[in-house]
Amino acid sequence: MRCEGINVLPYDGEVAFQTVFHFHPHVIPRHPGDGWTLKAGSPERERSLLDSDAQAIKDAIASTD
C-alpha cells in the first residue's frame, strides 16, 4: 500500500482508550485529502466492526504470502 505519509499513535493507559494493558501502536497510512482527523472524544467503534476490520487486515496480509 503506497501512501504519502503515516501517523503512528501509541495508546497507553485507560484514559487513552486502552482497555487491555499491552503495547498498542496504530500505524495509519495517510493520503492527500483522506479526510482522517483526530478528534477528542471520538466514539468507540462497535466490537463487530473492529472484528470485521481485523479480519480484512488478516485476509490482506495472507494474500501477500
PDB file of N, CA, C and O in Angstrom:
ATOM      1  N   MET A   1       0.849  -1.162   0.000  1.00  0.00           N
ATOM      2  CA  MET A   1       0.000   0.000   0.000  1.00  0.00           C
ATOM      3  C   MET A   1       0.907   1.242   0.000  1.00  0.00           C
ATOM      4  O   MET A   1       1.671   1.454   0.942  1.00  0.00           O
ATOM      5  N   ARG A   2       0.823   2.029  -1.021  1.00  0.00           N
ATOM      6  CA  ARG A   2       1.620   3.251  -1.086  1.00  0.00           C
ATOM      7  C   ARG A   2       0.847   4.387  -0.428  1.00  0.00           C
ATOM      8  O   ARG A   2      -0.370   4.501  -0.576  1.00  0.00           O
ATOM      9  N   CYS A   3       1.572   5.217   0.295  1.00  0.00           N
ATOM     10  CA  CYS A   3       0.934   6.366   0.927  1.00  0.00           C
ATOM     11  C   CYS A   3       1.936   7.517   0.949  1.00  0.00           C
ATOM     12  O   CYS A   3       3.132   7.317   0.733  1.00  0.00           O
ATOM     13  N   GLU A   4       1.442   8.708   1.208  1.00  0.00           N
ATOM     14  CA  GLU A   4       2.291   9.906   1.230  1.00  0.00           C
ATOM     15  C   GLU A   4       2.922  10.125   2.600  1.00  0.00           C
ATOM     16  O   GLU A   4       3.922  10.833   2.719  1.00  0.00           O
ATOM     17  N   GLY A   5       2.341   9.521   3.633  1.00  0.00           N
ATOM     18  CA  GLY A   5       2.849   9.668   4.985  1.00  0.00           C
ATOM     19  C   GLY A   5       2.131   8.715   5.915  1.00  0.00           C
ATOM     20  O   GLY A   5       1.246   7.972   5.492  1.00  0.00           O
ATOM     21  N   ILE A   6       2.514   8.737   7.198  1.00  0.00           N
ATOM     22  CA  ILE A   6       1.851   7.894   8.191  1.00  0.00           C
ATOM     23  C   ILE A   6       1.706   8.659   9.497  1.00  0.00           C
ATOM     24  O   ILE A   6       2.454   9.597   9.774  1.00  0.00           O
ATOM     25  N   ASN A   7       0.739   8.244  10.284  1.00  0.00           N
ATOM     26  CA  ASN A   7       0.638   8.640  11.690  1.00  0.00           C
ATOM     27  C   ASN A   7       0.897   7.382  12.499  1.00  0.00           C
ATOM     28  O   ASN A   7       0.374   6.317  12.173  1.00  0.00           O
ATOM     29  N   VAL A   8       1.702   7.496  13.557  1.00  0.00           N
ATOM     30  CA  VAL A   8       1.930   6.389  14.478  1.00  0.00           C
ATOM     31  C   VAL A   8       1.441   6.866  15.837  1.00  0.00           C
ATOM     32  O   VAL A   8       1.973   7.821  16.403  1.00  0.00           O
ATOM     33  N   LEU A   9       0.420   6.189  16.351  1.00  0.00           N
ATOM     34  CA  LEU A   9      -0.199   6.608  17.600  1.00  0.00           C
ATOM     35  C   LEU A   9      -0.159   5.482  18.616  1.00  0.00           C
ATOM     36  O   LEU A   9      -0.817   4.461  18.419  1.00  0.00           O
ATOM     37  N   PRO A  10       0.603   5.638  19.712  1.00  0.00           N
ATOM     38  CA  PRO A  10       0.536   4.629  20.767  1.00  0.00           C
ATOM     39  C   PRO A  10      -0.644   4.932  21.688  1.00  0.00           C
ATOM     40  O   PRO A  10      -0.869   6.084  22.058  1.00  0.00           O
ATOM     41  N   TYR A  11      -1.377   3.920  22.049  1.00  0.00           N
ATOM     42  CA  TYR A  11      -2.466   4.053  23.012  1.00  0.00           C
ATOM     43  C   TYR A  11      -1.971   3.409  24.297  1.00  0.00           C
ATOM     44  O   TYR A  11      -1.772   2.195  24.335  1.00  0.00           O
ATOM     45  N   ASP A  12      -1.769   4.192  25.348  1.00  0.00           N
ATOM     46  CA  ASP A  12      -1.189   3.678  26.578  1.00  0.00           C
ATOM     47  C   ASP A  12      -1.997   4.163  27.769  1.00  0.00           C
ATOM     48  O   ASP A  12      -1.948   5.338  28.131  1.00  0.00           O
ATOM     49  N   GLY A  13      -2.727   3.264  28.361  1.00  0.00           N
ATOM     50  CA  GLY A  13      -3.492   3.582  29.560  1.00  0.00           C
ATOM     51  C   GLY A  13      -4.974   3.788  29.293  1.00  0.00           C
ATOM     52  O   GLY A  13      -5.386   4.097  28.175  1.00  0.00           O
ATOM     53  N   GLU A  14      -5.763   3.612  30.343  1.00  0.00           N
ATOM     54  CA  GLU A  14      -7.209   3.687  30.221  1.00  0.00           C
ATOM     55  C   GLU A  14      -7.691   5.026  29.691  1.00  0.00           C
ATOM     56  O   GLU A  14      -8.615   5.069  28.879  1.00  0.00           O
ATOM     57  N   VAL A  15      -7.080   6.125  30.136  1.00  0.00           N
ATOM     58  CA  VAL A  15      -7.540   7.439  29.675  1.00  0.00           C
ATOM     59  C   VAL A  15      -7.198   7.683  28.208  1.00  0.00           C
ATOM     60  O   VAL A  15      -7.704   8.627  27.601  1.00  0.00           O
ATOM     61  N   ALA A  16      -6.334   6.830  27.633  1.00  0.00           N
ATOM     62  CA  ALA A  16      -6.008   6.924  26.209  1.00  0.00           C
ATOM     63  C   ALA A  16      -6.779   5.868  25.417  1.00  0.00           C
ATOM     64  O   ALA A  16      -6.387   5.513  24.306  1.00  0.00           O
ATOM     65  N   PHE A  17      -7.875   5.367  25.991  1.00  0.00           N
ATOM     66  CA  PHE A  17      -8.770   4.411  25.342  1.00  0.00           C
ATOM     67  C   PHE A  17      -8.191   3.013  25.217  1.00  0.00           C
ATOM     68  O   PHE A  17      -8.654   2.227  24.390  1.00  0.00           O
ATOM     69  N   GLN A  18      -7.184   2.688  26.024  1.00  0.00           N
ATOM     70  CA  GLN A  18      -6.647   1.334  26.015  1.00  0.00           C
ATOM     71  C   GLN A  18      -7.448   0.525  27.038  1.00  0.00           C
ATOM     72  O   GLN A  18      -7.483   0.883  28.215  1.00  0.00           O
ATOM     73  N   THR A  19      -8.086  -0.551  26.605  1.00  0.00           N
ATOM     74  CA  THR A  19      -8.931  -1.340  27.508  1.00  0.00           C
ATOM     75  C   THR A  19      -8.219  -2.555  28.083  1.00  0.00           C
ATOM     76  O   THR A  19      -8.627  -3.071  29.124  1.00  0.00           O
ATOM     77  N   VAL A  20      -7.153  -3.025  27.418  1.00  0.00           N
ATOM     78  CA  VAL A  20      -6.344  -4.131  27.917  1.00  0.00           C
ATOM     79  C   VAL A  20      -4.891  -3.670  27.863  1.00  0.00           C
ATOM     80  O   VAL A  20      -4.422  -3.245  26.807  1.00  0.00           O
ATOM     81  N   PHE A  21      -4.163  -3.748  28.991  1.00  0.00           N
ATOM     82  CA  PHE A  21      -2.790  -3.257  29.024  1.00  0.00           C
ATOM     83  C   PHE A  21      -1.897  -4.097  28.112  1.00  0.00           C
ATOM     84  O   PHE A  21      -1.758  -5.304  28.314  1.00  0.00           O
ATOM     85  N   HIS A  22      -1.295  -3.459  27.112  1.00  0.00           N
ATOM     86  CA  HIS A  22      -0.337  -4.066  26.196  1.00  0.00           C
ATOM     87  C   HIS A  22       0.227  -2.944  25.320  1.00  0.00           C
ATOM     88  O   HIS A  22      -0.308  -1.836  25.306  1.00  0.00           O
ATOM     89  N   PHE A  23       1.304  -3.235  24.591  1.00  0.00           N
ATOM     90  CA  PHE A  23       1.843  -2.259  23.645  1.00  0.00           C
ATOM     91  C   PHE A  23       0.905  -2.217  22.457  1.00  0.00           C
ATOM     92  O   PHE A  23       0.662  -3.242  21.819  1.00  0.00           O
ATOM     93  N   HIS A  24       0.377  -1.044  22.153  1.00  0.00           N
ATOM     94  CA  HIS A  24      -0.703  -0.944  21.171  1.00  0.00           C
ATOM     95  C   HIS A  24      -0.504   0.269  20.265  1.00  0.00           C
ATOM     96  O   HIS A  24      -1.171   1.288  20.447  1.00  0.00           O
ATOM     97  N   PRO A  25       0.412   0.173  19.285  1.00  0.00           N
ATOM     98  CA  PRO A  25       0.555   1.298  18.360  1.00  0.00           C
ATOM     99  C   PRO A  25      -0.414   1.175  17.191  1.00  0.00           C
ATOM    100  O   PRO A  25      -0.738   0.070  16.754  1.00  0.00           O
ATOM    101  N   HIS A  26      -0.859   2.285  16.703  1.00  0.00           N
ATOM    102  CA  HIS A  26      -1.643   2.329  15.468  1.00  0.00           C
ATOM    103  C   HIS A  26      -0.752   2.949  14.404  1.00  0.00           C
ATOM    104  O   HIS A  26      -0.199   4.027  14.625  1.00  0.00           O
ATOM    105  N   VAL A  27      -0.598   2.308  13.271  1.00  0.00           N
ATOM    106  CA  VAL A  27       0.143   2.859  12.137  1.00  0.00           C
ATOM    107  C   VAL A  27      -0.905   3.151  11.064  1.00  0.00           C
ATOM    108  O   VAL A  27      -1.514   2.232  10.516  1.00  0.00           O
ATOM    109  N   ILE A  28      -1.106   4.417  10.773  1.00  0.00           N
ATOM    110  CA  ILE A  28      -2.190   4.840   9.897  1.00  0.00           C
ATOM    111  C   ILE A  28      -1.614   5.450   8.625  1.00  0.00           C
ATOM    112  O   ILE A  28      -1.005   6.519   8.670  1.00  0.00           O
ATOM    113  N   PRO A  29      -1.806   4.769   7.479  1.00  0.00           N
ATOM    114  CA  PRO A  29      -1.322   5.339   6.222  1.00  0.00           C
ATOM    115  C   PRO A  29      -2.124   6.588   5.886  1.00  0.00           C
ATOM    116  O   PRO A  29      -3.337   6.627   6.096  1.00  0.00           O
ATOM    117  N   ARG A  30      -1.454   7.604   5.367  1.00  0.00           N
ATOM    118  CA  ARG A  30      -2.118   8.866   5.055  1.00  0.00           C
ATOM    119  C   ARG A  30      -1.990   9.193   3.579  1.00  0.00           C
ATOM    120  O   ARG A  30      -0.949   8.969   2.962  1.00  0.00           O
ATOM    121  N   HIS A  31      -3.054   9.720   3.035  1.00  0.00           N
ATOM    122  CA  HIS A  31      -3.121  10.116   1.636  1.00  0.00           C
ATOM    123  C   HIS A  31      -3.667  11.539   1.569  1.00  0.00           C
ATOM    124  O   HIS A  31      -4.474  11.916   2.419  1.00  0.00           O
ATOM    125  N   PRO A  32      -3.257  12.333   0.597  1.00  0.00           N
ATOM    126  CA  PRO A  32      -3.795  13.690   0.478  1.00  0.00           C
ATOM    127  C   PRO A  32      -5.327  13.659   0.384  1.00  0.00           C
ATOM    128  O   PRO A  32      -5.900  12.886  -0.384  1.00  0.00           O
ATOM    129  N   GLY A  33      -5.967  14.505   1.173  1.00  0.00           N
ATOM    130  CA  GLY A  33      -7.420  14.610   1.126  1.00  0.00           C
ATOM    131  C   GLY A  33      -8.164  13.411   1.679  1.00  0.00           C
ATOM    132  O   GLY A  33      -9.338  13.220   1.360  1.00  0.00           O
ATOM    133  N   ASP A  34      -7.502  12.581   2.516  1.00  0.00           N
ATOM    134  CA  ASP A  34      -8.173  11.379   3.021  1.00  0.00           C
ATOM    135  C   ASP A  34      -9.268  11.682   4.041  1.00  0.00           C
ATOM    136  O   ASP A  34     -10.075  10.808   4.358  1.00  0.00           O
ATOM    137  N   GLY A  35      -9.302  12.904   4.556  1.00  0.00           N
ATOM    138  CA  GLY A  35     -10.369  13.297   5.465  1.00  0.00           C
ATOM    139  C   GLY A  35     -10.249  12.754   6.874  1.00  0.00           C
ATOM    140  O   GLY A  35     -11.145  12.973   7.689  1.00  0.00           O
ATOM    141  N   TRP A  36      -9.163  12.050   7.187  1.00  0.00           N
ATOM    142  CA  TRP A  36      -8.994  11.473   8.508  1.00  0.00           C
ATOM    143  C   TRP A  36      -8.467  12.536   9.459  1.00  0.00           C
ATOM    144  O   TRP A  36      -7.487  13.215   9.153  1.00  0.00           O
ATOM    145  N   THR A  37      -9.106  12.681  10.598  1.00  0.00           N
ATOM    146  CA  THR A  37      -8.662  13.648  11.599  1.00  0.00           C
ATOM    147  C   THR A  37      -8.699  13.015  12.974  1.00  0.00           C
ATOM    148  O   THR A  37      -9.402  12.029  13.197  1.00  0.00           O
ATOM    149  N   LEU A  38      -7.946  13.579  13.885  1.00  0.00           N
ATOM    150  CA  LEU A  38      -8.007  13.181  15.290  1.00  0.00           C
ATOM    151  C   LEU A  38      -9.002  14.095  15.990  1.00  0.00           C
ATOM    152  O   LEU A  38      -8.900  15.318  15.902  1.00  0.00           O
ATOM    153  N   LYS A  39      -9.944  13.509  16.672  1.00  0.00           N
ATOM    154  CA  LYS A  39     -10.943  14.290  17.392  1.00  0.00           C
ATOM    155  C   LYS A  39     -11.012  13.812  18.832  1.00  0.00           C
ATOM    156  O   LYS A  39     -11.085  12.609  19.084  1.00  0.00           O
ATOM    157  N   ALA A  40     -10.991  14.731  19.767  1.00  0.00           N
ATOM    158  CA  ALA A  40     -11.154  14.372  21.169  1.00  0.00           C
ATOM    159  C   ALA A  40     -12.555  13.824  21.381  1.00  0.00           C
ATOM    160  O   ALA A  40     -13.523  14.354  20.836  1.00  0.00           O
ATOM    161  N   GLY A  41     -12.663  12.778  22.161  1.00  0.00           N
ATOM    162  CA  GLY A  41     -13.958  12.220  22.481  1.00  0.00           C
ATOM    163  C   GLY A  41     -14.608  11.439  21.358  1.00  0.00           C
ATOM    164  O   GLY A  41     -15.832  11.307  21.326  1.00  0.00           O
ATOM    165  N   SER A  42     -13.814  10.921  20.439  1.00  0.00           N
ATOM    166  CA  SER A  42     -14.380  10.118  19.356  1.00  0.00           C
ATOM    167  C   SER A  42     -15.085   8.898  19.948  1.00  0.00           C
ATOM    168  O   SER A  42     -14.587   8.308  20.906  1.00  0.00           O
ATOM    169  N   PRO A  43     -16.229   8.513  19.396  1.00  0.00           N
ATOM    170  CA  PRO A  43     -16.949   7.358  19.948  1.00  0.00           C
ATOM    171  C   PRO A  43     -16.181   6.065  19.718  1.00  0.00           C
ATOM    172  O   PRO A  43     -15.451   5.928  18.737  1.00  0.00           O
ATOM    173  N   GLU A  44     -16.352   5.133  20.622  1.00  0.00           N
ATOM    174  CA  GLU A  44     -15.702   3.831  20.479  1.00  0.00           C
ATOM    175  C   GLU A  44     -16.411   3.042  19.387  1.00  0.00           C
ATOM    176  O   GLU A  44     -17.640   3.038  19.313  1.00  0.00           O
ATOM    177  N   ARG A  45     -15.641   2.383  18.551  1.00  0.00           N
ATOM    178  CA  ARG A  45     -16.194   1.598  17.446  1.00  0.00           C
ATOM    179  C   ARG A  45     -16.783   0.300  17.998  1.00  0.00           C
ATOM    180  O   ARG A  45     -16.226  -0.290  18.924  1.00  0.00           O
ATOM    181  N   GLU A  46     -17.893  -0.141  17.442  1.00  0.00           N
ATOM    182  CA  GLU A  46     -18.546  -1.375  17.880  1.00  0.00           C
ATOM    183  C   GLU A  46     -17.627  -2.569  17.670  1.00  0.00           C
ATOM    184  O   GLU A  46     -16.900  -2.632  16.678  1.00  0.00           O
ATOM    185  N   ARG A  47     -17.660  -3.524  18.607  1.00  0.00           N
ATOM    186  CA  ARG A  47     -16.794  -4.703  18.557  1.00  0.00           C
ATOM    187  C   ARG A  47     -16.955  -5.454  17.234  1.00  0.00           C
ATOM    188  O   ARG A  47     -15.961  -5.904  16.665  1.00  0.00           O
ATOM    189  N   SER A  48     -18.191  -5.600  16.729  1.00  0.00           N
ATOM    190  CA  SER A  48     -18.402  -6.336  15.477  1.00  0.00           C
ATOM    191  C   SER A  48     -17.674  -5.660  14.317  1.00  0.00           C
ATOM    192  O   SER A  48     -17.157  -6.340  13.431  1.00  0.00           O
ATOM    193  N   LEU A  49     -17.630  -4.329  14.317  1.00  0.00           N
ATOM    194  CA  LEU A  49     -16.913  -3.605  13.266  1.00  0.00           C
ATOM    195  C   LEU A  49     -15.404  -3.762  13.428  1.00  0.00           C
ATOM    196  O   LEU A  49     -14.683  -3.908  12.441  1.00  0.00           O
ATOM    197  N   LEU A  50     -14.927  -3.730  14.675  1.00  0.00           N
ATOM    198  CA  LEU A  50     -13.497  -3.942  14.922  1.00  0.00           C
ATOM    199  C   LEU A  50     -13.081  -5.340  14.463  1.00  0.00           C
ATOM    200  O   LEU A  50     -12.038  -5.509  13.833  1.00  0.00           O
ATOM    201  N   ASP A  51     -13.908  -6.341  14.784  1.00  0.00           N
ATOM    202  CA  ASP A  51     -13.601  -7.710  14.371  1.00  0.00           C
ATOM    203  C   ASP A  51     -13.587  -7.836  12.850  1.00  0.00           C
ATOM    204  O   ASP A  51     -12.732  -8.521  12.289  1.00  0.00           O
ATOM    205  N   SER A  52     -14.524  -7.181  12.189  1.00  0.00           N
ATOM    206  CA  SER A  52     -14.589  -7.202  10.730  1.00  0.00           C
ATOM    207  C   SER A  52     -13.350  -6.541  10.118  1.00  0.00           C
ATOM    208  O   SER A  52     -12.781  -7.052   9.153  1.00  0.00           O
ATOM    209  N   ASP A  53     -12.938  -5.405  10.682  1.00  0.00           N
ATOM    210  CA  ASP A  53     -11.725  -4.723  10.213  1.00  0.00           C
ATOM    211  C   ASP A  53     -10.502  -5.614  10.396  1.00  0.00           C
ATOM    212  O   ASP A  53      -9.660  -5.716   9.504  1.00  0.00           O
ATOM    213  N   ALA A  54     -10.408  -6.264  11.567  1.00  0.00           N
ATOM    214  CA  ALA A  54      -9.265  -7.129  11.857  1.00  0.00           C
ATOM    215  C   ALA A  54      -9.201  -8.285  10.863  1.00  0.00           C
ATOM    216  O   ALA A  54      -8.121  -8.646  10.394  1.00  0.00           O
ATOM    217  N   GLN A  55     -10.354  -8.865  10.542  1.00  0.00           N
ATOM    218  CA  GLN A  55     -10.373  -9.975   9.588  1.00  0.00           C
ATOM    219  C   GLN A  55      -9.949  -9.510   8.199  1.00  0.00           C
ATOM    220  O   GLN A  55      -9.230 -10.223   7.499  1.00  0.00           O
ATOM    221  N   ALA A  56     -10.387  -8.326   7.798  1.00  0.00           N
ATOM    222  CA  ALA A  56      -9.996  -7.786   6.492  1.00  0.00           C
ATOM    223  C   ALA A  56      -8.483  -7.580   6.426  1.00  0.00           C
ATOM    224  O   ALA A  56      -7.866  -7.840   5.393  1.00  0.00           O
ATOM    225  N   ILE A  57      -7.891  -7.119   7.513  1.00  0.00           N
ATOM    226  CA  ILE A  57      -6.437  -6.926   7.560  1.00  0.00           C
ATOM    227  C   ILE A  57      -5.730  -8.277   7.484  1.00  0.00           C
ATOM    228  O   ILE A  57      -4.760  -8.429   6.742  1.00  0.00           O
ATOM    229  N   LYS A  58      -6.214  -9.265   8.255  1.00  0.00           N
ATOM    230  CA  LYS A  58      -5.620 -10.605   8.215  1.00  0.00           C
ATOM    231  C   LYS A  58      -5.685 -11.194   6.803  1.00  0.00           C
ATOM    232  O   LYS A  58      -4.713 -11.768   6.311  1.00  0.00           O
ATOM    233  N   ASP A  59      -6.853 -11.039   6.157  1.00  0.00           N
ATOM    234  CA  ASP A  59      -7.011 -11.564   4.791  1.00  0.00           C
ATOM    235  C   ASP A  59      -6.054 -10.870   3.825  1.00  0.00           C
ATOM    236  O   ASP A  59      -5.472 -11.519   2.955  1.00  0.00           O
ATOM    237  N   ALA A  60      -5.889  -9.559   3.971  1.00  0.00           N
ATOM    238  CA  ALA A  60      -4.987  -8.821   3.092  1.00  0.00           C
ATOM    239  C   ALA A  60      -3.536  -9.268   3.289  1.00  0.00           C
ATOM    240  O   ALA A  60      -2.785  -9.399   2.322  1.00  0.00           O
ATOM    241  N   ILE A  61      -3.151  -9.497   4.532  1.00  0.00           N
ATOM    242  CA  ILE A  61      -1.784  -9.966   4.817  1.00  0.00           C
ATOM    243  C   ILE A  61      -1.582 -11.359   4.254  1.00  0.00           C
ATOM    244  O   ILE A  61      -0.546 -11.646   3.654  1.00  0.00           O
ATOM    245  N   ALA A  62      -2.567 -12.228   4.443  1.00  0.00           N
ATOM    246  CA  ALA A  62      -2.458 -13.604   3.949  1.00  0.00           C
ATOM    247  C   ALA A  62      -2.359 -13.657   2.428  1.00  0.00           C
ATOM    248  O   ALA A  62      -1.702 -14.542   1.880  1.00  0.00           O
ATOM    249  N   SER A  63      -2.999 -12.728   1.753  1.00  0.00           N
ATOM    250  CA  SER A  63      -2.987 -12.740   0.287  1.00  0.00           C
ATOM    251  C   SER A  63      -1.633 -12.304  -0.281  1.00  0.00           C
ATOM    252  O   SER A  63      -1.397 -12.458  -1.479  1.00  0.00           O
ATOM    253  N   THR A  64      -0.747 -11.767   0.548  1.00  0.00           N
ATOM    254  CA  THR A  64       0.573 -11.343   0.074  1.00  0.00           C
ATOM    255  C   THR A  64       1.612 -12.445   0.195  1.00  0.00           C
ATOM    256  O   THR A  64       2.735 -12.299  -0.286  1.00  0.00           O
ATOM    257  N   ASP A  65       1.239 -13.552   0.838  1.00  0.00           N
ATOM    258  CA  ASP A  65       2.202 -14.668   1.015  1.00  0.00           C
ATOM    259  C   ASP A  65       2.425 -15.425  -0.260  1.00  0.00           C
ATOM    260  O   ASP A  65       3.198 -16.383  -0.282  1.00  0.00           O
TER     261      ASP A  65
END
